[in-house]
Amino acid sequence: MSLNKKIAVPLIIVLIAAAAGGGWFLWQKKTAAKTTAQTVAQGKQLYTCSMHPFIIKDKPGTCPICGMELIKKIDNAAGGGAETPEQKQQAQMLGHVSLSPTQMVMANVATIEARRSDLNKEINAVGIVQFDQSRQAKVTAWIGGRIDKLNVDTVGAMVSKNRPVAEVYSPDLVATQQEYLLAVKSRDQLKKSPIASISQNGEGLVQSAKQRLLLFGVKESQIAALEKAGKPNIRLPIYTPLSGVVIEKMVQQGQYVNTGELLFNIADLSTVWVEVEVYENEFPNIHIGQRVEIRSQSFPGKAFSGKVSYIYPFLDPKTRTVKARVEMPNPGMKLKPDMFVNAVIKVPLGSAIVVPVTAVIDTGTRKVVWVESSPGMFEPRDVQVGQQTDDKIQILSGINPGDKVAVSGGYLIDSESQLKGGVGGHENMPGMKMNEQKPAAPGQAPAAGGHAGHGAQPAAPGKKPMGMDDMKM
């Protein structure tokens, strides 16, 4: 029996308290509805809380629950359904969110002024140093013979086009030189002939023998020296088409070679190519003539500069990248072929309104920016965005230069707007439905809503309502 009393007494007390609280809440709703009906009948303006619509006052002030500034209450039922311009303006204000200075500090809301400025985008890519194919050459044997002297015997040696890299002995070359000397001697003798056809025939023999020497790789200066000396050279010097570095050597001294056989491979490293790989979503911003900054781990802190000279017309299906050729000088030959480097391509995007990336809220179907229309009052703006860098983004339309936009705390402002049924960022997303806040008709209490949820309760009598100022960070 005593156990039943211990359970029954607290239960009765709880039921009495619940009944008293429910009665007080119904009395508040009835009083609010009566006040609303009387005020509407008198044509007075009512004020309500955007977070707690059941709070209705007949004068401006703050909400006793959350401490937010009260806004004007809209009631279309009393006006027969027709909206006046003032009511339309008030309806637009429903999407606005008002924050006190304390709330802005607690929500970490920061604003910045939108300005028009030039924006440059940096495209980072990796590349490989390659030989400049227009500065490569092969040294071949123009005539068959024996390599009697090899002036370059190691790979990596520097060569000059004015100095021979090898000397070759060729019986055919010696015979051709003798033919040339005989043709010269015959020409001198036939010049004395009174017959014109005979004197001209001597000159033709000389030109024919000279042409054969040129085809064997003998230079004009060597032919002139041969004619002056009057005797053939046993060994013919072999020269390179350009100055550079020997990157491949295929012969040894004393080796016999055939006509056209490859002797050396020469490359000029004073200019190199860097083939950078750009992803397919970024290569439309790459153009011939753009400046490219090259950095290598071998030379930290030092930047090399070059220009885009060619963009390859195909895409690598494995890496989904397009190669761009960067031609650049290589003083001191610091950049070595097959070296990995990092490339930075700066792309000018032109002048536009620029804001930080954090200011734009992407809902999937819309881009929203919260603009501070007045101190503490924020309104959503649909914007159209352009190019984006690491921390900046172009705004093509939606805001004007000078507008103050929220760069931090925007998602909190957007959440507050959604909780009060405003026109923030997410209510129009596919598959999502928001509970609409409808203005109450006279004699009816507004539905509970706001960020207090369905369980919002009015402050108990004699107890100070809790606001955001009472929260501890």
Protein Blocks (a to p, Z undefined) as FASTA:
>chain_A
ZZmmmmmmmmmmmmmmmmmmmmmmmmmmmmmmmmmmmmmmnopacdddfklmmbccfbdc
ddfklopacdddddfklnoopacfklmmmmmmmmpccddfklmmmnopacdddddddddd
dddddddddddfklgccdddfbgcddfbcfbfcehiacdfkbcfbdcddfklmmmmmmmm
mmmmmmmmmmmpmbfklmmmmmmmmmmmmmmmmmnopafklmmmmmmnopacfbdcdddf
bdcddfbdfbdehiacdehiafbdcddfkbccddddddfklmmmpcehiacddddfklgh
iacddddfbdcfbdcfklopacdddddddehilacghiacdddddddebjaddddfklpc
cehjaccddddfbghiacddddddddddfkbccdfbhpaehiacdfehklmmmmmmmmno
pabfklmgghiacdddddddehiacddedjnljmbccddehiacddfklpcZZ
